[in-house]
Each structure stands twice: as structure tokens, then as C-alpha cells.
Amino acid sequence: MTRKIKVLQLQNRYNVNASDLAEQVIQALPAERYEVTTAFVRGRPGPGEPESRAARSVYFEFSQQATKGLRLRVLWALYKHCRAEGYDAVIAHRFKPINMLLILGRWLRIPACIGVLHGLGEYDRAYRRWEMRCLRSSAWRFVGVSRAVREDLLNCGAGFSEGNVRQINNAIDIRRAESLQHPRAQARELLGLPADAWVFGTIGRLVPVKGHIHLLQAFALIKGEYPGAMLAIIGEGRSRTELEAVIQSCGLQGRVWLLGAKEDALQYVRAFDAFVMPSLSEGLPLALLEGMSAHLPVIGSDIDSLRPILEDCGGRTFPVAQAPALAEQLRAVLRLSPEARAAEGEQAYAYLCRAHAIEDFRRQYRELLEQMLAGAKGEGGHE
């Protein structure tokens, strides 16, 4: 009987839910051929919280402090674990897990290593670029989760190249998303939104980088022109007090709804008439894709990670953090006829199916890993 291929998927912090893309990578690897272990450097599930669908889960349970600086205790624990298990491949997400496995690479000699980068600017620091140039080996390939992330890697001066960097777009399970979404009237009732209002909506943590304050300022510029328009924000975070103060000072009470965090927030996305993403920085925002899955027109800031998506899907952009420019885009959508607005939403949905389907995501990760393992075997790597 052929031995299963042993794969370690390493993440910095515990996070498991149905839409988590690391979990989607596991689903890409058939259980009859692969034995996947998922490991988290920090955290573990609490009572009632989900565990990974991997064959085995490992929780190192280090503190945040232990993962800073040289991370010697973490490196030693990871080294012992990998030596004991004899993995054929690893998939590491984000900078810290990638960096630790690069450091251990000369001792572990794992034949196939994939590093997944989710955000921009991971190698802006000179010492990180130097480390990557020194530690990278032929066993490694790197994935950028969007065109913007891939281009950022290729242009950062850390030794990334067309040969070792691949773009695999983040994705969503479109069928699942649509099956979860409540019809418009029901979604509004569940959120407490007026049935007859025109609603701009967004989903995201209430933190400065999400740009909600600029969205509030833009909405304040149009509120008098469109008394039937409202703004709904699903999410929670440390900026709530600041946003509430802006709502008060701009006279937006009763027109802006801070709805708090919602489990599986995409359930409610059909309550919106248009989806807005005013972020100051993103890797590839899944919330925007969820907005597209509801067949909605989409508006977003022109940051590097959003601009290509919005251009390709027929969405609308505005200069980042510029409330007057965002207000113009809000006006433009409000002026659309119902037929034109529906057409914009259908164009965005068609792009989503073409470029961000979960089936393509799984297939690309599986094919990349198979190619790397075949190459390692040809070079005398692990059987």
C-alpha cells in the first residue's frame, strides 16, 4: 500500500471557520492520498469553537511575546515536531511561519515548501529582504493571493522571480455564499433596516485601516440630496467610539447603522443595494467578493489590491481616503436606473465566478503541490 503524502499546514494564530482559505487548501488535497496536519503557533479553539478538518490539529500555544524577535523556543518546538513527523511538504501562511520554516530549512530538508503571502509590504524592511535572499532554496515556491500581492513580491527586491512566485487568487465558495444569503426583505428585517430604504453597505472590522470614517464623511456630503439613502456597517472594533462621534457631529443619526459583528456576515449582504469597500490597505478582501456574490454593484478605494479587481469586474473606484471623490461615486450609483444597477451587479457576479471560484482555487493549490512533489522526487527527494 502506497504511503500517504504527509503535509503540514502552518499558521501563526488559530483561526478556523467555514470560509477560512487554509481550510479550503485542505479540501483541495484528497484524503486517500494526503495526510494533512494543521498547526497553529498561537491559540487554540475554545469550547464550541470549530477545529480544522485536517486529519490532525496541533496547537503549540505559544504567547504573542514568544513569537517576537528570535523566536528560539518556537523554532525549537517546530524543529522537533517536523523532525518527528517527517513531512513531505509544508504550506506556511504569512510572514512569521514562512520565516521560521526558511530558517529551519537546511536542517529539515523538506522537499516541497509553499509560502502563502496574504498582504502587501511584507518585505518592505531591508533585513527581511536580506533574510529571504539568504535563506530561500529551490524547495520553495511562493503564492501571492492576488495580482497586487504577486506584483509586490516580484518588485520588492527580496529575490522573488517569475519562476518561484505564483498568483492564486483568494476565493470564496460561491454556491455556499448564495445558499446562506437571506432574501432582501428577510435580511433587512433581521438587521432592523427599513424595508423601503436605499442602503449602501459594507462589512469589516471597525478599525482605522478599513476607512469607515471616510465613508461616513462621504455619506454626510450626500445625505441632504438623497433623504431615502442609508448606510449600514456590519463589524465591530476599537474605532466604534470615534465613528459614533462622527455620526453625531455630522447629523447622521437614524441614517447610519453600526450593526456590530455578525456570524457569517455574508448572510445579510442582500440587505444592501450597493457594496462599498473604503479600505486604506488590504491583501485581497474577501468581503468585497462576498458583496459580488450577492449580485451587487461594488465601489472601492483605488489601493493596489482593490483597483485591479474593481477594474476587471466593472466596479467603481475613488482615490483612497478622499471623501468628496467617494461621495461622487455614491451619487453615481444612486442615479442609476434599477435596470442599470442590476446590470452592474450581474457584471460583478460574472467576474467573481470567472476569477475567484473556490473550485479553481483548490485545483491550483493541488496542482502546484503535485508539480513540486514530482520535481522533488525527480531530484532524489522523499518518496
KEGUMAR-804349 format. One record per residue (C-alpha): residue number from 0; residue in three letters; z, x, y. Coordinates in steps of 0.1 Angstrom, whole numbers, plus 5000, padded with zeros to 4 digits. Layout:
<tortors>
num | residuo | up | east | north
NUM | ALA | Z | X | Y
...
</tortors>
This chain:
<tortors>
num | residuo | up | east | north
0 | MET | 5000 | 5000 | 5000
1 | THR | 4990 | 5014 | 5034
2 | ARG | 5019 | 5022 | 5057
3 | LYS | 5021 | 5002 | 5089
4 | ILE | 5014 | 5020 | 5121
5 | LYS | 5047 | 5024 | 5140
6 | VAL | 5046 | 5016 | 5177
7 | LEU | 5073 | 5020 | 5203
8 | GLN | 5070 | 4999 | 5235
9 | LEU | 5095 | 5013 | 5261
10 | GLN | 5106 | 4996 | 5293
11 | ASN | 5131 | 5006 | 5318
12 | ARG | 5150 | 4973 | 5321
13 | TYR | 5155 | 4943 | 5299
14 | ASN | 5131 | 4915 | 5307
15 | VAL | 5117 | 4891 | 5281
16 | ASN | 5101 | 4858 | 5288
17 | ALA | 5071 | 4839 | 5275
18 | SER | 5048 | 4853 | 5303
19 | ASP | 5060 | 4889 | 5302
20 | LEU | 5029 | 4910 | 5297
21 | ALA | 5047 | 4936 | 5275
22 | GLU | 5053 | 4907 | 5251
23 | GLN | 5016 | 4899 | 5252
24 | VAL | 5008 | 4935 | 5242
25 | ILE | 5030 | 4929 | 5211
26 | GLN | 5009 | 4899 | 5203
27 | ALA | 4978 | 4920 | 5205
28 | LEU | 4989 | 4941 | 5175
29 | PRO | 4986 | 4923 | 5142
30 | ALA | 5019 | 4923 | 5123
31 | GLU | 5002 | 4931 | 5090
32 | ARG | 4990 | 4964 | 5104
33 | TYR | 5015 | 4974 | 5131
34 | GLU | 5053 | 4976 | 5132
35 | VAL | 5064 | 4973 | 5168
36 | THR | 5098 | 4983 | 5182
37 | THR | 5105 | 4973 | 5217
38 | ALA | 5132 | 4993 | 5235
39 | PHE | 5149 | 4989 | 5269
40 | VAL | 5167 | 5018 | 5287
41 | ARG | 5189 | 4994 | 5306
42 | GLY | 5203 | 4959 | 5299
43 | ARG | 5203 | 4936 | 5270
44 | PRO | 5200 | 4898 | 5267
45 | GLY | 5230 | 4877 | 5274
46 | PRO | 5240 | 4845 | 5254
47 | GLY | 5210 | 4822 | 5251
48 | GLU | 5185 | 4847 | 5266
49 | PRO | 5154 | 4855 | 5246
50 | GLU | 5147 | 4886 | 5226
51 | SER | 5114 | 4903 | 5221
52 | ARG | 5090 | 4890 | 5195
53 | ALA | 5087 | 4926 | 5183
54 | ALA | 5098 | 4934 | 5147
55 | ARG | 5128 | 4952 | 5161
56 | SER | 5145 | 4955 | 5195
57 | VAL | 5166 | 4985 | 5207
58 | TYR | 5189 | 4983 | 5237
59 | PHE | 5201 | 5018 | 5249
60 | GLU | 5223 | 5001 | 5275
61 | PHE | 5224 | 5029 | 5300
62 | SER | 5236 | 5023 | 5335
63 | GLN | 5213 | 5024 | 5365
64 | GLN | 5230 | 5056 | 5376
65 | ALA | 5223 | 5073 | 5342
66 | THR | 5185 | 5068 | 5348
67 | LYS | 5185 | 5087 | 5381
68 | GLY | 5180 | 5124 | 5386
69 | LEU | 5175 | 5145 | 5355
70 | ARG | 5184 | 5116 | 5331
71 | LEU | 5197 | 5141 | 5305
72 | ARG | 5217 | 5116 | 5285
73 | VAL | 5189 | 5091 | 5284
74 | LEU | 5164 | 5118 | 5274
75 | TRP | 5187 | 5130 | 5245
76 | ALA | 5191 | 5094 | 5232
77 | LEU | 5154 | 5087 | 5234
78 | TYR | 5146 | 5120 | 5217
79 | LYS | 5169 | 5113 | 5188
80 | HIS | 5156 | 5078 | 5184
81 | CYS | 5119 | 5088 | 5184
82 | ARG | 5125 | 5118 | 5160
83 | ALA | 5144 | 5095 | 5136
84 | GLU | 5117 | 5068 | 5136
85 | GLY | 5085 | 5090 | 5136
86 | TYR | 5064 | 5067 | 5158
87 | ASP | 5026 | 5069 | 5156
88 | ALA | 5022 | 5056 | 5191
89 | VAL | 5041 | 5047 | 5223
90 | ILE | 5034 | 5023 | 5251
91 | ALA | 5055 | 5031 | 5282
92 | HIS | 5057 | 5008 | 5312
93 | ARG | 5062 | 5021 | 5347
94 | PHE | 5071 | 5055 | 5361
95 | LYS | 5105 | 5063 | 5345
96 | PRO | 5097 | 5055 | 5309
97 | ILE | 5064 | 5073 | 5312
98 | ASN | 5080 | 5103 | 5328
99 | MET | 5107 | 5106 | 5301
100 | LEU | 5082 | 5105 | 5273
101 | LEU | 5060 | 5130 | 5291
102 | ILE | 5090 | 5154 | 5293
103 | LEU | 5097 | 5149 | 5256
104 | GLY | 5061 | 5151 | 5246
105 | ARG | 5060 | 5188 | 5235
106 | TRP | 5088 | 5182 | 5210
107 | LEU | 5080 | 5147 | 5198
108 | ARG | 5042 | 5152 | 5195
109 | ILE | 5035 | 5115 | 5192
110 | PRO | 4997 | 5113 | 5186
111 | ALA | 4989 | 5083 | 5209
112 | CYS | 5007 | 5076 | 5242
113 | ILE | 4998 | 5049 | 5267
114 | GLY | 5014 | 5048 | 5301
115 | VAL | 5010 | 5015 | 5320
116 | LEU | 5013 | 5016 | 5358
117 | HIS | 5020 | 4983 | 5375
118 | GLY | 5023 | 4992 | 5412
119 | LEU | 5007 | 5012 | 5439
120 | GLY | 5021 | 5045 | 5452
121 | GLU | 5039 | 5057 | 5420
122 | TYR | 5027 | 5092 | 5426
123 | ASP | 5029 | 5094 | 5464
124 | ARG | 5057 | 5120 | 5461
125 | ALA | 5044 | 5156 | 5457
126 | TYR | 5069 | 5165 | 5429
127 | ARG | 5057 | 5135 | 5408
128 | ARG | 5021 | 5147 | 5411
129 | TRP | 5031 | 5182 | 5401
130 | GLU | 5050 | 5169 | 5371
131 | MET | 5021 | 5148 | 5359
132 | ARG | 4997 | 5177 | 5362
133 | CYS | 5021 | 5199 | 5342
134 | LEU | 5032 | 5175 | 5315
135 | ARG | 5002 | 5154 | 5307
136 | SER | 4985 | 5162 | 5274
137 | SER | 4954 | 5150 | 5256
138 | ALA | 4975 | 5125 | 5237
139 | TRP | 4979 | 5104 | 5269
140 | ARG | 4959 | 5076 | 5284
141 | PHE | 4970 | 5056 | 5314
142 | VAL | 4964 | 5019 | 5323
143 | GLY | 4962 | 5005 | 5358
144 | VAL | 4969 | 4968 | 5358
145 | SER | 4943 | 4961 | 5385
146 | ARG | 4913 | 4977 | 5402
147 | ALA | 4936 | 4987 | 5431
148 | VAL | 4962 | 5004 | 5408
149 | ARG | 4934 | 5022 | 5389
150 | GLU | 4918 | 5035 | 5421
151 | ASP | 4952 | 5045 | 5434
152 | LEU | 4958 | 5066 | 5403
153 | LEU | 4924 | 5082 | 5405
154 | ASN | 4928 | 5091 | 5442
155 | CYS | 4964 | 5103 | 5442
156 | GLY | 4958 | 5139 | 5433
157 | ALA | 4980 | 5139 | 5401
158 | GLY | 4952 | 5149 | 5377
159 | PHE | 4942 | 5114 | 5367
160 | SER | 4905 | 5111 | 5358
161 | GLU | 4879 | 5086 | 5347
162 | GLY | 4885 | 5100 | 5312
163 | ASN | 4922 | 5092 | 5310
164 | VAL | 4926 | 5062 | 5332
165 | ARG | 4915 | 5027 | 5322
166 | GLN | 4917 | 4994 | 5340
167 | ILE | 4931 | 4965 | 5321
168 | ASN | 4938 | 4936 | 5344
169 | ASN | 4971 | 4918 | 5342
170 | ALA | 4965 | 4884 | 5328
171 | ILE | 4981 | 4850 | 5321
172 | ASP | 4978 | 4827 | 5292
173 | ILE | 4957 | 4801 | 5310
174 | ARG | 4960 | 4774 | 5283
175 | ARG | 4998 | 4778 | 5282
176 | ALA | 4999 | 4777 | 5320
177 | GLU | 4979 | 4745 | 5322
178 | SER | 4998 | 4728 | 5294
179 | LEU | 5031 | 4735 | 5313
180 | GLN | 5019 | 4722 | 5347
181 | HIS | 5032 | 4688 | 5357
182 | PRO | 5007 | 4664 | 5373
183 | ARG | 5007 | 4665 | 5410
184 | ALA | 5028 | 4633 | 5416
185 | GLN | 5054 | 4643 | 5390
186 | ALA | 5056 | 4679 | 5402
187 | ARG | 5063 | 4666 | 5437
188 | GLU | 5089 | 4642 | 5425
189 | LEU | 5107 | 4669 | 5405
190 | LEU | 5107 | 4692 | 5436
191 | GLY | 5117 | 4664 | 5460
192 | LEU | 5085 | 4668 | 5481
193 | PRO | 5069 | 4638 | 5498
194 | ALA | 5041 | 4623 | 5478
195 | ASP | 5017 | 4619 | 5508
196 | ALA | 5023 | 4653 | 5525
197 | TRP | 4997 | 4682 | 5527
198 | VAL | 5016 | 4711 | 5511
199 | PHE | 5010 | 4748 | 5513
200 | GLY | 5030 | 4765 | 5486
201 | THR | 5040 | 4799 | 5473
202 | ILE | 5061 | 4814 | 5445
203 | GLY | 5081 | 4846 | 5449
204 | ARG | 5115 | 4862 | 5453
205 | LEU | 5129 | 4858 | 5488
206 | VAL | 5128 | 4895 | 5497
207 | PRO | 5111 | 4912 | 5527
208 | VAL | 5082 | 4926 | 5507
209 | LYS | 5070 | 4891 | 5499
210 | GLY | 5061 | 4885 | 5535
211 | HIS | 5076 | 4850 | 5537
212 | ILE | 5087 | 4855 | 5573
213 | HIS | 5051 | 4859 | 5584
214 | LEU | 5042 | 4828 | 5565
215 | LEU | 5069 | 4808 | 5584
216 | GLN | 5057 | 4822 | 5617
217 | ALA | 5021 | 4813 | 5609
218 | PHE | 5031 | 4778 | 5599
219 | ALA | 5050 | 4774 | 5631
220 | LEU | 5018 | 4780 | 5650
221 | ILE | 5000 | 4751 | 5634
222 | LYS | 5028 | 4726 | 5629
223 | GLY | 5020 | 4706 | 5660
224 | GLU | 4983 | 4703 | 5652
225 | TYR | 4989 | 4690 | 5617
226 | PRO | 5021 | 4669 | 5616
227 | GLY | 5014 | 4659 | 5580
228 | ALA | 5014 | 4695 | 5567
229 | MET | 5044 | 4711 | 5549
230 | LEU | 5053 | 4744 | 5534
231 | ALA | 5071 | 4748 | 5501
232 | ILE | 5085 | 4781 | 5488
233 | ILE | 5098 | 4785 | 5452
234 | GLY | 5121 | 4815 | 5448
235 | GLU | 5155 | 4829 | 5457
236 | GLY | 5168 | 4862 | 5471
237 | ARG | 5186 | 4881 | 5498
238 | SER | 5163 | 4870 | 5526
239 | ARG | 5173 | 4834 | 5524
240 | THR | 5197 | 4835 | 5553
241 | GLU | 5170 | 4853 | 5575
242 | LEU | 5144 | 4827 | 5566
243 | GLU | 5167 | 4798 | 5572
244 | ALA | 5174 | 4813 | 5607
245 | VAL | 5136 | 4814 | 5614
246 | ILE | 5132 | 4778 | 5602
247 | GLN | 5159 | 4768 | 5626
248 | SER | 5146 | 4788 | 5656
249 | CYS | 5110 | 4776 | 5651
250 | GLY | 5120 | 4740 | 5647
251 | LEU | 5107 | 4738 | 5611
252 | GLN | 5135 | 4717 | 5597
253 | GLY | 5120 | 4690 | 5574
254 | ARG | 5087 | 4708 | 5574
255 | VAL | 5095 | 4738 | 5553
256 | TRP | 5113 | 4736 | 5519
257 | LEU | 5131 | 4765 | 5504
258 | LEU | 5133 | 4752 | 5468
259 | GLY | 5152 | 4781 | 5452
260 | ALA | 5144 | 4797 | 5419
261 | LYS | 5128 | 4776 | 5391
262 | GLU | 5125 | 4785 | 5355
263 | ASP | 5088 | 4787 | 5346
264 | ALA | 5079 | 4780 | 5383
265 | LEU | 5043 | 4775 | 5374
266 | GLN | 5053 | 4741 | 5361
267 | TYR | 5053 | 4729 | 5397
268 | VAL | 5022 | 4746 | 5411
269 | ARG | 5001 | 4714 | 5411
270 | ALA | 5025 | 4700 | 5437
271 | PHE | 5007 | 4723 | 5462
272 | ASP | 4973 | 4717 | 5479
273 | ALA | 4968 | 4754 | 5485
274 | PHE | 4985 | 4786 | 5473
275 | VAL | 4995 | 4813 | 5498
276 | MET | 5004 | 4849 | 5490
277 | PRO | 5016 | 4867 | 5522
278 | SER | 5029 | 4898 | 5504
279 | LEU | 5032 | 4932 | 5521
280 | SER | 5029 | 4950 | 5488
281 | GLU | 5021 | 4941 | 5452
282 | GLY | 5008 | 4956 | 5420
283 | LEU | 4989 | 4926 | 5406
284 | PRO | 5008 | 4894 | 5415
285 | LEU | 5009 | 4870 | 5386
286 | ALA | 5020 | 4842 | 5409
287 | LEU | 4986 | 4843 | 5425
288 | LEU | 4969 | 4840 | 5391
289 | GLU | 4992 | 4810 | 5384
290 | GLY | 4980 | 4794 | 5416
291 | MET | 4944 | 4798 | 5405
292 | SER | 4953 | 4782 | 5371
293 | ALA | 4961 | 4750 | 5390
294 | HIS | 4926 | 4750 | 5405
295 | LEU | 4939 | 4756 | 5440
296 | PRO | 4923 | 4773 | 5470
297 | VAL | 4941 | 4806 | 5475
298 | ILE | 4950 | 4826 | 5506
299 | GLY | 4965 | 4862 | 5506
300 | SER | 4971 | 4892 | 5527
301 | ASP | 4944 | 4919 | 5526
302 | ILE | 4966 | 4946 | 5509
303 | ASP | 4947 | 4968 | 5484
304 | SER | 4960 | 4949 | 5453
305 | LEU | 4951 | 4914 | 5466
306 | ARG | 4918 | 4920 | 5486
307 | PRO | 4895 | 4926 | 5456
308 | ILE | 4908 | 4896 | 5437
309 | LEU | 4905 | 4873 | 5467
310 | GLU | 4870 | 4886 | 5475
311 | ASP | 4859 | 4881 | 5439
312 | CYS | 4874 | 4846 | 5435
313 | GLY | 4862 | 4832 | 5468
314 | GLY | 4897 | 4831 | 5483
315 | ARG | 4907 | 4838 | 5519
316 | THR | 4923 | 4870 | 5533
317 | PHE | 4941 | 4879 | 5565
318 | PRO | 4954 | 4912 | 5579
319 | VAL | 4988 | 4919 | 5564
320 | ALA | 5018 | 4908 | 5584
321 | GLN | 4996 | 4892 | 5611
322 | ALA | 5010 | 4856 | 5615
323 | PRO | 4982 | 4845 | 5640
324 | ALA | 4955 | 4855 | 5616
325 | LEU | 4973 | 4838 | 5587
326 | ALA | 4976 | 4807 | 5609
327 | GLU | 4938 | 4807 | 5613
328 | GLN | 4933 | 4807 | 5575
329 | LEU | 4958 | 4778 | 5571
330 | ARG | 4938 | 4758 | 5597
331 | ALA | 4906 | 4766 | 5579
332 | VAL | 4918 | 4752 | 5546
333 | LEU | 4933 | 4721 | 5563
334 | ARG | 4899 | 4714 | 5579
335 | LEU | 4881 | 4714 | 5545
336 | SER | 4870 | 4681 | 5531
337 | PRO | 4887 | 4671 | 5498
338 | GLU | 4854 | 4679 | 5480
339 | ALA | 4851 | 4714 | 5496
340 | ARG | 4887 | 4721 | 5489
341 | ALA | 4883 | 4712 | 5453
342 | ALA | 4852 | 4734 | 5451
343 | GLU | 4872 | 4764 | 5463
344 | GLY | 4899 | 4757 | 5437
345 | GLU | 4873 | 4755 | 5409
346 | GLN | 4857 | 4788 | 5420
347 | ALA | 4891 | 4805 | 5419
348 | TYR | 4897 | 4790 | 5384
349 | ALA | 4864 | 4802 | 5371
350 | TYR | 4871 | 4837 | 5383
351 | LEU | 4906 | 4836 | 5366
352 | CYS | 4890 | 4827 | 5333
353 | ARG | 4864 | 4854 | 5337
354 | ALA | 4887 | 4883 | 5347
355 | HIS | 4923 | 4876 | 5338
356 | ALA | 4923 | 4857 | 5305
357 | ILE | 4951 | 4867 | 5281
358 | GLU | 4928 | 4869 | 5251
359 | ASP | 4908 | 4897 | 5269
360 | PHE | 4940 | 4914 | 5279
361 | ARG | 4952 | 4916 | 5243
362 | ARG | 4919 | 4927 | 5229
363 | GLN | 4916 | 4956 | 5254
364 | TYR | 4950 | 4969 | 5246
365 | ARG | 4944 | 4967 | 5208
366 | GLU | 4910 | 4984 | 5212
367 | LEU | 4924 | 5012 | 5233
368 | LEU | 4952 | 5019 | 5208
369 | GLU | 4928 | 5018 | 5179
370 | GLN | 4905 | 5043 | 5196
371 | MET | 4934 | 5066 | 5204
372 | LEU | 4948 | 5065 | 5169
373 | ALA | 4913 | 5071 | 5154
374 | GLY | 4909 | 5101 | 5177
375 | ALA | 4943 | 5115 | 5168
376 | LYS | 4936 | 5111 | 5131
377 | GLY | 4903 | 5129 | 5135
378 | GLU | 4921 | 5158 | 5152
379 | GLY | 4946 | 5161 | 5124
380 | GLY | 4973 | 5138 | 5139
381 | HIS | 4996 | 5114 | 5120
382 | GLU | 4981 | 5094 | 5092
</tortors>
